[in-house]
């Protein structure tokens, strides 16, 4: 069974974008995963294809309408659909590698890309959307965030990475940031590869890499370390 992604967006031309290249692109062509885009405006009922309106209570900007979005979601994801429904939103729970692994192990995802000031809260509740954030910053819309999420998920699908072991020592997989990497030439602008990495002693190499990963994590992401 392949991973099936349905993306609801006002800009379907943004997809597959970078996902049509490299590992994700080859996997898409091979049928390892599939991508469907749904134009939200197709589910508006007025001649202007309106998808938003002014916020209740006043304020700046516009809010995406619950009725239009509900029709789009129901089209892409009928009641029998087991895929989680995600809303890319800066107020969502931060996307983690653990959540990425869970999504990769499932049948796919229905992803709503928000725009303007946000989405009517009633739609989020009525269609049980899981709000997901890729970072503490604001984008012009949810499309770039959806591309990031799908890239993270697709690379974990069986057969996508040439070496399945290559993902096991990456940042966040073991709760730590990844250790530094080196390759030829042996010397670069006066800097040499650490001796331990050319020693051939696999136990020493593993210990060095673990120590370096812990050091980097303490310096850059102490929030990832367990409290002492």
C-alpha positions as CSV (number, residue, x, y, z in Angstrom):
1,X,0.0,0.0,0.0
2,X,1.5,3.4,-1.0
3,X,1.4,6.6,1.0
4,X,-1.4,8.8,-0.3
5,X,-1.3,12.6,0.2
6,X,-4.1,15.0,-0.6
7,X,-3.3,18.7,-0.3
8,X,-6.1,21.3,-0.2
9,X,-4.8,24.6,-1.4
10,X,-5.5,27.8,-3.2
11,X,-2.3,27.3,-5.2
12,X,-2.1,23.7,-6.5
13,X,0.6,24.8,-9.0
14,X,3.0,24.9,-6.0
15,X,3.0,21.1,-6.0
16,X,4.8,18.8,-6.3
17,X,7.5,21.5,-6.5
18,X,10.7,20.2,-4.9
19,X,8.9,16.9,-4.2
20,X,9.0,16.1,-7.9
21,X,12.8,15.9,-7.7
22,X,15.5,13.7,-6.2
23,X,14.4,10.9,-3.8
24,X,10.8,12.1,-3.4
25,X,10.4,12.6,-7.1
26,X,11.7,9.2,-8.0
27,X,9.4,7.6,-5.4
28,X,6.5,9.6,-6.7
29,X,7.2,8.4,-10.2
30,X,7.6,4.8,-9.0
31,X,4.2,4.9,-7.2
32,X,5.7,4.6,-3.7
33,X,3.5,7.5,-2.8
34,X,0.9,9.6,-4.5
35,X,0.0,13.3,-4.5
36,X,-3.4,14.8,-5.2
37,X,-4.0,18.5,-5.1
38,X,-7.5,20.0,-4.5
39,X,-8.3,23.6,-5.5
40,X,-10.3,25.0,-2.6
41,X,-12.0,27.6,-4.8
42,X,-13.7,24.8,-6.7
43,X,-16.0,24.4,-3.7
44,X,-17.1,28.0,-3.4
45,X,-20.7,28.6,-4.5
46,X,-20.6,32.3,-5.7
47,X,-19.5,33.5,-9.1
48,X,-16.4,35.1,-7.5
49,X,-15.3,31.8,-6.0
50,X,-15.0,33.4,-2.6
51,X,-13.2,31.4,0.1
52,X,-12.8,34.0,2.9
53,X,-14.7,36.7,4.8
54,X,-14.1,39.4,7.4
55,X,-13.4,38.1,10.9
56,X,-16.3,38.0,13.4
57,X,-15.7,40.7,16.1
58,X,-13.7,42.8,13.8
59,X,-10.0,43.0,13.1
60,X,-7.5,43.0,10.2
61,X,-7.3,40.5,7.5
62,X,-9.7,37.8,6.3
63,X,-10.6,34.3,7.6
64,X,-11.1,31.2,5.5
65,X,-14.8,30.1,5.5
66,X,-15.8,26.9,7.2
67,X,-18.5,26.0,4.7
68,X,-16.2,26.1,1.7
69,X,-13.4,24.3,3.4
70,X,-15.8,21.6,4.7
71,X,-17.0,20.8,1.2
72,X,-13.4,20.6,0.0
73,X,-12.4,18.3,2.9
74,X,-15.4,16.1,2.4
75,X,-14.6,15.7,-1.2
76,X,-11.0,14.7,-0.6
77,X,-11.6,12.7,2.6
78,X,-14.9,10.8,2.9
79,X,-15.9,9.3,6.3
80,X,-14.3,6.0,5.5
81,X,-10.9,7.7,4.9
82,X,-8.4,6.6,7.6
83,X,-5.9,9.3,6.8
84,X,-5.3,12.0,9.5
85,X,-6.4,15.5,8.6
86,X,-3.7,18.0,9.1
87,X,-3.9,21.8,9.1
88,X,-0.5,23.6,8.6
89,X,-0.7,26.4,11.2
90,X,1.9,28.4,13.2
91,X,-0.2,27.8,16.3
92,X,-0.1,24.0,15.9
93,X,2.0,21.4,17.8
94,X,5.6,21.5,16.6
95,X,6.3,18.8,14.0
96,X,8.7,16.2,15.4
97,X,10.6,13.3,14.0
98,X,8.4,11.0,16.1
99,X,5.3,12.4,14.4
100,X,6.9,12.1,11.0
101,X,7.6,8.4,11.7
102,X,4.0,7.9,12.7
103,X,2.7,9.5,9.5
104,X,5.2,7.5,7.4
105,X,3.8,4.3,8.9
106,X,0.2,5.2,8.0
107,X,-1.9,5.3,4.9
108,X,-1.2,9.0,4.1
109,X,-2.5,12.4,5.1
110,X,-5.0,15.0,4.1
111,X,-3.3,18.4,4.4
112,X,-5.1,21.7,4.5
113,X,-3.0,24.8,3.6
114,X,-4.2,27.8,5.4
115,X,-4.0,31.4,4.1
116,X,-4.9,34.9,5.2
117,X,-5.5,35.3,9.0
118,X,-6.4,31.7,9.5
119,X,-9.3,29.2,9.4
120,X,-12.7,29.3,11.0
121,X,-12.4,27.5,14.3
122,X,-15.7,25.7,13.7
123,X,-14.2,23.9,10.7
124,X,-11.2,22.8,12.7
125,X,-13.5,21.3,15.3
126,X,-16.1,19.8,13.0
127,X,-13.5,18.0,10.8
128,X,-11.2,17.2,13.6
129,X,-8.1,18.8,12.1
130,X,-4.7,18.3,13.7
131,X,-2.9,21.6,13.7
132,X,0.8,21.2,12.8
133,X,3.6,23.8,12.9
134,X,7.0,23.5,11.4
135,X,8.5,26.4,13.4
136,X,8.0,29.5,15.4
137,X,7.7,31.9,12.5
138,X,5.0,33.0,10.1
139,X,4.7,32.0,6.4
140,X,2.5,33.6,3.8
141,X,0.6,30.3,3.6
142,X,0.6,26.6,4.5
143,X,1.9,25.4,1.2
144,X,5.7,25.6,2.0
145,X,5.0,24.0,5.4
146,X,3.1,21.1,3.7
147,X,6.1,20.6,1.3
148,X,8.4,20.4,4.3
149,X,6.2,17.9,6.1
150,X,5.8,15.7,3.0
151,X,9.5,15.7,2.3
152,X,10.2,14.6,5.9
153,X,7.7,11.8,5.6
154,X,8.4,10.5,2.1
155,X,12.1,9.9,2.7
156,X,11.1,7.5,5.4
157,X,8.9,5.4,3.2
158,X,10.3,1.9,2.5
159,X,12.7,1.9,-0.5
160,X,12.9,5.7,-0.8
161,X,16.4,6.0,0.7
162,X,19.0,3.9,-1.0
163,X,20.6,2.9,2.3
164,X,17.9,2.3,4.9
165,X,20.5,2.6,7.7
166,X,21.4,6.2,6.6
167,X,18.4,7.6,8.5
168,X,19.2,5.9,11.8
169,X,22.0,8.3,13.0
170,X,20.4,11.5,11.8
171,X,19.5,14.4,14.0
172,X,16.5,13.7,16.3
173,X,16.4,10.0,15.5
174,X,18.1,9.1,18.8
175,X,17.0,12.2,20.7
176,X,20.2,14.0,19.9
177,X,21.5,16.3,17.1
178,X,23.7,14.5,14.6
179,X,27.5,14.3,15.0
180,X,29.9,16.1,12.6
181,X,30.7,14.5,9.3
182,X,34.0,14.5,7.3
183,X,35.3,13.1,4.0
184,X,38.2,13.6,1.6
185,X,40.5,15.4,1.2
186,X,42.4,14.5,4.4
187,X,43.4,18.1,4.8
188,X,41.4,21.2,3.9
189,X,42.8,24.7,4.5
190,X,44.9,23.4,7.4
191,X,42.1,21.5,9.0
192,X,42.4,17.7,9.2
193,X,40.0,14.9,9.7
194,X,39.9,13.9,13.4
195,X,42.4,11.0,13.9
196,X,39.8,8.7,15.5
197,X,37.7,8.6,12.3
198,X,40.7,7.1,10.3
199,X,41.8,4.7,13.1
200,X,39.6,1.8,11.9
201,X,38.6,1.3,15.5
202,X,34.8,1.1,15.3
203,X,34.2,1.2,19.0
204,X,36.2,4.3,19.4
205,X,34.5,5.9,16.4
206,X,31.0,5.1,17.8
207,X,32.0,6.6,21.2
208,X,33.4,9.7,19.6
209,X,30.3,10.3,17.5
210,X,28.1,9.8,20.5
211,X,30.2,12.3,22.5
212,X,30.1,14.8,19.7
213,X,26.3,14.4,19.3
214,X,25.8,15.0,23.1
215,X,28.1,18.1,23.0
216,X,26.3,19.7,20.1
217,X,22.9,19.0,21.6
218,X,24.0,20.6,25.0
219,X,25.2,23.6,23.1
220,X,22.5,24.1,20.6
221,X,19.3,22.2,21.7
222,X,19.5,21.6,25.5
223,X,15.7,21.3,25.5
224,X,16.2,17.8,23.8
225,X,18.1,16.4,26.7
226,X,16.4,14.8,29.7
227,X,16.2,16.9,32.9
228,X,18.8,15.8,35.4
